[in-house]
């Protein structure tokens, strides 16, 4: 394209009925460069340029919808069309830069390197963390003497491996590893097999009972000394960290305050895992007898773990773990309504609470995915669509 002169620019402004006095003196004359192109490829190029100057990363395998992750947040990505063409102009100066540089008050000839009619729209979403547990559960750690662990052909995962496979930010992944009580063994993240975890917990609770320690003051050093001959010391400390709150007393000694609700919950899971349904009153009796002395069992300790059926006679309880349910909203509700046709809000809340997006309530989720009705004076929810 031919270079425009000042006279041509002024003539164009006059034709457009624009007053030059109301505009900045500098004029950008744009022309398309020989390599200029548009479409999604150029849009991606612009996005990659943005990543180069920021701590952002796209995560997702070939069969997954891509998400964008910052250090601590996860965003859904989708391409949105715009009627305003986006131009990529290298070295383009903003009005502020032009005002600050009097020498630039002239005609500036710039070449357009690329353009796009769409852009990436980002929307904050829940991190897709179910895959994290699934990966680690491929090969749970059964203890140092386990032959299975020594002959396993399953992959083991470092932090870097998980960052490349799980669609969540680094902070969200590291937090979830704490939530699921994962631990590092020889540089790899592992989840303890449930039987091995219960074996370790049983060692600790039996020692607490035999030593008559208060549950609020269990000494780390004594536990390691007494149990170190039975299990690796790092595993004893891990189980204390998983089921207790670590603190240091005035003398500098490390103690743990054992978490009653979590211990009672784990023992309930152990009792329920081999029964399809359990008579509720029988279960409550056996459960209370099975927990360490001084602990009190309560059904509200089992939210998201077990489901009570108050309509059956006698009342029953069954194992239903929220982490075993689908991660997708509609699939989660389909699964729940396949298990039980009608739910009260109290019963269903522990099984959908984790689906709530930022500032979203359980009530809003139920309004979208369920239909309400009254049953014997109680509001209940059923599926909006037929469940096969």
C-alpha positions as CSV (number, residue, x, y, z in Angstrom):
1,X,0.0,0.0,0.0
2,X,1.2,3.5,-0.8
3,X,2.3,5.7,2.1
4,X,-0.3,8.4,2.9
5,X,0.7,12.0,3.1
6,X,-0.5,14.5,5.8
7,X,-2.6,16.2,3.2
8,X,-4.3,12.9,2.3
9,X,-5.0,12.2,5.9
10,X,-6.5,15.7,6.4
11,X,-8.7,15.2,3.4
12,X,-9.9,11.9,4.7
13,X,-10.8,13.5,8.1
14,X,-12.7,16.2,6.3
15,X,-14.6,13.6,4.2
16,X,-15.5,11.8,7.5
17,X,-16.6,15.1,9.0
18,X,-14.1,14.8,11.9
19,X,-12.4,17.8,13.5
20,X,-8.6,17.3,13.7
21,X,-8.5,19.5,16.8
22,X,-10.5,16.9,18.7
23,X,-8.0,14.1,17.8
24,X,-4.4,13.3,18.7
25,X,-1.9,14.8,16.3
26,X,-0.3,11.4,15.6
27,X,-2.0,9.3,12.9
28,X,-1.7,5.5,12.5
29,X,-1.8,4.5,8.9
30,X,-2.5,0.7,8.8
31,X,-1.8,-1.7,6.0
32,X,-1.8,-5.5,5.8
33,X,1.6,-7.1,5.8
34,X,2.5,-9.9,3.4
35,X,2.1,-12.6,6.1
36,X,-1.1,-11.2,7.7
37,X,-3.7,-13.9,8.3
38,X,-6.8,-14.5,10.3
39,X,-8.8,-17.2,11.9
40,X,-8.2,-19.5,14.9
41,X,-4.5,-20.0,14.2
42,X,-3.8,-16.3,14.6
43,X,-6.0,-16.2,17.6
44,X,-4.0,-19.0,19.2
45,X,-0.8,-17.1,18.3
46,X,-2.0,-14.1,20.1
47,X,-3.0,-16.2,23.1
48,X,0.5,-17.8,23.2
49,X,2.1,-14.4,23.1
50,X,0.0,-13.6,26.2
51,X,1.1,-16.8,27.9
52,X,4.8,-15.9,27.3
53,X,4.4,-12.9,29.5
54,X,2.3,-14.5,32.2
55,X,2.0,-17.6,34.4
56,X,-0.8,-19.2,32.5
57,X,-1.0,-22.7,31.0
58,X,-3.6,-24.7,29.0
59,X,-4.2,-28.2,30.4
60,X,-6.1,-31.1,28.9
61,X,-5.4,-34.4,27.1
62,X,-6.7,-35.0,23.5
63,X,-10.1,-36.3,24.6
64,X,-10.7,-33.5,27.1
65,X,-12.1,-30.0,26.7
66,X,-9.2,-27.6,27.3
67,X,-9.0,-25.4,30.4
68,X,-6.8,-22.5,31.2
69,X,-5.0,-22.4,34.6
70,X,-3.3,-19.7,36.5
71,X,-1.3,-20.4,39.6
72,X,-4.5,-20.9,41.7
73,X,-7.6,-20.8,39.5
74,X,-9.1,-22.8,36.6
75,X,-11.1,-21.4,33.7
76,X,-13.2,-23.0,30.9
77,X,-12.2,-21.8,27.4
78,X,-14.4,-21.2,24.5
79,X,-14.1,-19.2,21.3
80,X,-16.5,-16.2,21.1
81,X,-17.2,-14.3,17.8
82,X,-16.9,-10.5,17.7
83,X,-18.2,-8.1,15.1
84,X,-15.2,-5.8,15.9
85,X,-12.2,-7.2,14.0
86,X,-9.2,-7.6,16.3
87,X,-5.9,-6.4,14.7
88,X,-2.4,-7.5,15.8
89,X,0.0,-4.6,15.1
90,X,3.6,-5.0,16.4
91,X,5.0,-1.9,18.0
92,X,1.6,-0.2,18.1
93,X,1.6,2.8,20.5
94,X,-1.3,3.6,22.9
95,X,-2.7,7.2,23.2
96,X,-0.9,7.5,26.5
97,X,2.5,6.6,24.9
98,X,1.9,9.0,22.0
99,X,1.1,11.9,24.4
100,X,4.2,11.2,26.4
101,X,6.4,11.3,23.2
102,X,6.1,14.7,21.3
103,X,8.3,13.4,18.6
104,X,5.7,10.9,17.5
105,X,3.1,13.6,16.6
106,X,3.2,12.7,12.9
107,X,2.1,10.0,10.6
108,X,3.0,6.5,11.8
109,X,2.9,3.7,9.1
110,X,2.2,0.3,10.7
111,X,1.7,-3.1,9.2
112,X,-1.0,-5.5,10.4
113,X,0.6,-8.8,11.2
114,X,-2.6,-10.6,11.8
115,X,-6.3,-10.3,12.6
116,X,-9.1,-12.3,14.1
117,X,-12.9,-12.2,14.3
118,X,-13.1,-14.2,17.5
119,X,-11.4,-14.4,20.9
120,X,-11.0,-16.8,23.8
121,X,-13.7,-16.3,26.4
122,X,-12.7,-17.5,29.9
123,X,-15.1,-18.4,32.6
124,X,-14.1,-19.5,36.1
125,X,-14.9,-23.2,36.7
126,X,-14.4,-25.9,39.2
127,X,-11.1,-27.7,38.9
128,X,-11.5,-31.1,37.4
129,X,-9.9,-33.0,40.4
130,X,-11.7,-36.4,40.2
131,X,-9.0,-37.6,37.8
132,X,-6.4,-36.9,40.5
133,X,-7.8,-39.5,42.9
134,X,-8.5,-41.9,40.0
135,X,-4.8,-41.8,38.9
136,X,-3.5,-42.4,42.4
137,X,-6.0,-45.1,43.1
138,X,-4.7,-47.1,40.1
139,X,-1.9,-48.3,42.5
140,X,-2.6,-47.6,46.2
141,X,0.2,-48.1,48.6
142,X,-0.3,-51.2,50.7
143,X,2.8,-50.9,52.8
144,X,6.6,-51.7,52.5
145,X,6.1,-55.4,52.6
146,X,3.5,-55.6,49.9
147,X,4.5,-57.9,47.0
148,X,1.9,-56.1,44.9
149,X,3.7,-52.8,45.2
150,X,7.0,-54.4,44.2
151,X,5.6,-56.1,41.1
152,X,3.0,-53.4,40.0
153,X,3.1,-52.2,36.4
154,X,1.0,-49.1,37.0
155,X,2.5,-45.7,36.6
156,X,3.5,-43.6,39.6
157,X,3.2,-39.9,39.5
158,X,5.4,-36.9,40.5
159,X,4.0,-33.4,41.1
160,X,5.1,-32.5,37.5
161,X,3.2,-35.6,36.1
162,X,0.0,-34.6,37.9
163,X,0.3,-31.0,36.7
164,X,0.5,-32.3,33.1
165,X,-2.5,-34.7,33.5
166,X,-5.0,-33.0,35.8
167,X,-7.0,-30.0,34.7
168,X,-6.5,-27.8,37.7
169,X,-4.1,-25.1,38.8
170,X,-1.0,-26.0,40.8
171,X,-2.4,-24.7,44.1
172,X,-5.8,-26.5,43.6
173,X,-3.9,-29.8,42.9
174,X,-1.6,-29.5,45.9
175,X,-4.6,-28.6,48.2
176,X,-6.6,-31.6,46.9
177,X,-3.6,-33.9,47.5
178,X,-3.9,-32.8,51.2
179,X,-7.7,-33.3,51.2
180,X,-7.3,-36.9,50.0
181,X,-4.4,-37.6,52.4
182,X,-1.9,-38.4,49.7
183,X,1.7,-38.7,50.7
184,X,5.0,-38.7,48.9
185,X,6.9,-42.0,48.9
186,X,10.3,-42.1,47.1
187,X,9.3,-38.9,45.2
188,X,5.9,-40.1,44.0
189,X,2.5,-39.2,45.2
190,X,0.6,-42.2,46.6
191,X,-2.7,-42.9,48.4
192,X,-2.7,-45.5,51.1
193,X,-4.8,-48.6,50.4
194,X,-7.8,-48.5,52.8
195,X,-6.9,-51.7,54.6
196,X,-3.3,-50.5,55.2
197,X,-4.6,-47.1,56.3
198,X,-6.9,-48.7,58.9
199,X,-4.1,-50.9,60.1
200,X,-1.9,-47.8,60.7
201,X,-4.8,-46.0,62.4
202,X,-5.5,-49.1,64.6
203,X,-1.9,-49.2,65.7
204,X,-2.1,-45.5,66.8
205,X,-5.5,-45.8,68.6
206,X,-4.4,-48.9,70.4
207,X,-1.3,-47.2,71.6
208,X,-3.3,-44.2,72.8
209,X,-5.6,-46.5,74.7
210,X,-2.7,-48.6,76.3
211,X,-0.8,-45.4,77.3
212,X,-4.0,-43.6,78.5
213,X,-3.0,-40.5,76.6
214,X,-5.7,-37.8,76.2
215,X,-6.9,-37.7,72.6
216,X,-6.0,-34.0,72.6
217,X,-2.3,-34.6,73.4
218,X,-0.7,-37.6,71.6
219,X,3.1,-37.3,71.5
220,X,4.8,-37.7,68.1
221,X,8.2,-39.0,69.5
222,X,6.6,-41.7,71.7
223,X,4.4,-42.9,68.8
224,X,7.5,-43.2,66.5
225,X,9.5,-44.9,69.2
226,X,6.8,-47.4,70.1
227,X,5.4,-48.2,66.6
228,X,8.6,-47.7,64.5
229,X,9.4,-51.4,64.7
230,X,6.0,-52.3,63.2
231,X,5.7,-49.7,60.4
232,X,7.9,-47.1,58.7
233,X,8.2,-44.0,60.9
234,X,7.1,-41.8,58.0
235,X,3.9,-43.8,57.7
236,X,3.2,-43.4,61.4
237,X,3.7,-39.7,61.1
238,X,1.6,-39.5,58.0
239,X,-1.4,-41.2,59.7
240,X,-1.1,-38.8,62.6
241,X,-1.1,-35.9,60.2
242,X,-4.1,-37.4,58.4
243,X,-6.2,-38.0,61.5
244,X,-4.9,-35.3,63.9
245,X,-3.9,-31.7,64.2
246,X,-0.2,-31.1,64.7
247,X,1.0,-28.6,67.3
248,X,4.1,-27.8,69.4
249,X,3.8,-27.2,73.2
250,X,5.8,-24.6,75.2
251,X,8.7,-27.0,75.7
252,X,9.0,-27.5,71.9
253,X,7.6,-31.1,71.9
254,X,5.4,-32.1,68.9
255,X,1.9,-33.4,69.8
256,X,-1.3,-34.3,67.8
257,X,-4.9,-33.5,68.7
258,X,-6.8,-36.4,67.2
259,X,-9.8,-35.5,65.0
260,X,-12.7,-37.4,66.5
261,X,-15.1,-36.9,63.5
262,X,-12.6,-38.2,60.9
263,X,-11.7,-41.3,63.0
264,X,-15.3,-42.1,63.6
265,X,-16.0,-41.6,59.9
266,X,-13.2,-43.9,58.8
267,X,-14.3,-46.7,61.1
268,X,-17.9,-46.3,59.8
269,X,-16.6,-46.8,56.2
270,X,-14.8,-49.9,57.3
271,X,-18.0,-51.4,58.8
272,X,-20.2,-50.4,55.9
273,X,-17.9,-51.4,52.9
274,X,-18.8,-55.1,53.0
275,X,-22.5,-54.7,53.5
276,X,-25.1,-53.8,50.8
277,X,-27.4,-52.3,53.5
278,X,-27.1,-52.3,57.3
279,X,-29.9,-52.2,59.8
280,X,-29.4,-48.6,61.2
281,X,-29.9,-49.3,64.9
282,X,-27.5,-52.4,64.7
283,X,-25.0,-50.3,62.8
284,X,-25.1,-47.4,65.3
285,X,-24.5,-49.9,68.2
286,X,-21.6,-51.7,66.5
287,X,-20.1,-48.4,65.3
288,X,-20.0,-46.9,68.8
289,X,-18.4,-50.0,70.2
290,X,-15.7,-49.9,67.5
291,X,-14.4,-46.4,67.9
292,X,-11.6,-45.5,70.5
293,X,-12.8,-45.0,74.1
294,X,-13.8,-41.4,74.7
295,X,-15.1,-40.8,71.2
296,X,-18.8,-40.3,70.4
297,X,-20.3,-41.4,67.1
298,X,-23.0,-39.2,65.3
299,X,-24.7,-39.7,62.0
300,X,-23.8,-36.2,60.9
301,X,-20.1,-37.4,60.8
302,X,-21.1,-39.5,57.7
303,X,-22.2,-36.7,55.3
304,X,-21.2,-37.6,51.8
305,X,-20.2,-41.1,52.9
306,X,-23.3,-42.9,53.9
307,X,-27.0,-42.6,53.2
308,X,-29.8,-43.4,55.7
309,X,-33.1,-44.7,54.4
310,X,-35.8,-43.6,56.8
311,X,-38.6,-44.9,54.7
312,X,-37.7,-48.6,55.1
313,X,-38.8,-50.6,58.1
314,X,-36.5,-51.1,59.9
315,X,-34.4,-48.0,58.9
316,X,-31.2,-48.9,57.0
317,X,-27.9,-47.3,56.1
318,X,-25.7,-47.9,53.1
319,X,-22.3,-46.7,51.9
320,X,-22.5,-44.0,49.3
321,X,-19.3,-42.0,48.8
322,X,-19.5,-38.6,47.1
323,X,-16.1,-39.1,45.5
324,X,-17.5,-42.2,43.6
325,X,-20.1,-40.1,41.8
326,X,-19.7,-38.5,38.4
327,X,-18.0,-35.0,38.2
328,X,-20.3,-33.6,35.5
329,X,-23.4,-31.8,37.0
330,X,-26.1,-33.6,34.9
331,X,-24.5,-37.0,35.2
332,X,-24.2,-36.5,39.0
333,X,-28.0,-35.8,39.3
334,X,-28.8,-38.7,36.9
335,X,-26.8,-41.0,39.2
336,X,-28.4,-39.7,42.4
337,X,-31.9,-40.0,41.0
338,X,-31.1,-43.5,39.8
339,X,-30.2,-44.4,43.4
340,X,-33.3,-42.7,45.0
341,X,-36.2,-41.2,43.1
342,X,-37.0,-38.5,45.6
343,X,-34.6,-36.6,47.8
344,X,-35.0,-34.1,50.6
345,X,-32.6,-31.1,50.5
346,X,-30.9,-32.3,53.7
347,X,-30.1,-35.7,52.2
348,X,-29.0,-34.6,48.8
349,X,-26.9,-31.6,49.8
350,X,-23.7,-33.5,50.8
351,X,-23.8,-35.2,47.4
352,X,-24.0,-32.0,45.3
353,X,-22.3,-29.4,47.5
354,X,-19.0,-29.8,45.7
355,X,-20.7,-29.0,42.3
356,X,-21.5,-25.4,43.4
357,X,-19.5,-22.9,41.3
358,X,-18.3,-19.7,42.7
359,X,-21.1,-17.9,44.6
360,X,-23.6,-20.6,43.5
361,X,-25.9,-22.2,46.1
362,X,-27.3,-25.7,46.5
363,X,-30.7,-24.2,46.0
364,X,-29.8,-22.8,42.6
365,X,-28.4,-26.2,41.5
366,X,-31.6,-27.9,42.6
367,X,-33.7,-25.4,40.7
368,X,-31.8,-26.1,37.5
369,X,-31.5,-29.9,37.7
370,X,-34.4,-31.0,39.8
371,X,-38.2,-30.6,40.2
372,X,-39.7,-30.0,43.6
373,X,-42.9,-31.3,45.1
374,X,-44.4,-31.9,48.6
375,X,-44.5,-35.3,50.1
376,X,-46.2,-35.7,53.5
377,X,-45.6,-32.0,54.2
378,X,-41.9,-32.2,53.3
379,X,-40.4,-30.6,50.1
380,X,-38.7,-33.3,48.0
381,X,-36.8,-33.2,44.7
382,X,-37.0,-35.6,41.7
383,X,-35.4,-35.6,38.3
384,X,-36.5,-33.2,35.5
385,X,-36.0,-35.9,32.9
386,X,-36.8,-39.7,32.8
387,X,-34.1,-41.8,34.4
388,X,-33.5,-45.1,32.5
